[in-house]
């Protein structure tokens, strides 16, 4: 059974705390927008699609508990809280795309005189719940199309070896995954020999999270150091690299977890097909090229410490 990292039912939301993985599997209750912002900002939830889904669902949970007599009060609250959620992780475009869509929708409901405040509230919550189902459906489609693209470059019946970077599975989406969804489809079709995946420094999403998912699903896989990728491509006959995306510019430039760029360069050198598996919500047509994508800068402690233990030599204390 595929791992489920986001649990939502009847207005109740829980997310798997990814900071505790793989040592402990603990779900965090999300009671409203403030909880949603915190788990996204602290990277207890990460992955561009998952950020958008959890952020929007946290809003659905909160407004479902409230009563609104006036439509304009609901509209103002929705707009303010969606803009607040965008600030939790600015690089991933999916949250902003979702916020823009929902703000447009709430404005249209506000302007429709035939819609009451109660109906407006119910419709808005239903729209967010539909986003959850669509993300799951999109991920399965991405997996199927991606697997087909990979298999089109190999002989009939050949087992394939895939390399992926960071985490792009159920822990990064609503369910199933994007790049890891491709791996899951290849495995279910009995065409996957092995999935190689990087540790993904400095935050170790590969070693902590992708490993957790692949072991959970019993998918044949091998964890490799980030610095091993070039040698791996030279010696292991990698059939394809499949990664996800935080944001895709209008010209196709892609921003993803740090380390993706050098993997792409090495893949080109070794003539290994390189695929980006992402939903349409990751495409930002307002950004012309990758040079205009704002890259989030994380705290230095993520590089100097692991599990609160310093691994880097203290500066100026020799």
Secondary structure, 3 states (H helix, E strand, C coil): CCCCCEEEECCEEEEECCCCCCCCCCEEEECCHHHHHHHHHCCCCCCHHHHHHHHHHHHHHHHHCCCCCCHHHHHHHHHHHHHHHHCCCCCCCHHHHHHHHHHHHHHHHHHCCCCCHHHHHHHHHHHHHHHHHHHHHHHHHHHHHHHHHHHCCCCCCCCEEEEECCCCCCCCCCCCCCHHHHHHHHHHCCCEEEEEEECCCCCCHHHHHHHHHHHHCCCCEEEECHHHHHHHHHHCCCCEEEECCCEEECCCCEECCCCHHHHHHHHHHCCCEEEECCCHHHEECCCCCHHHCCCCCCCCHHHHEECCEECCCCCCCC
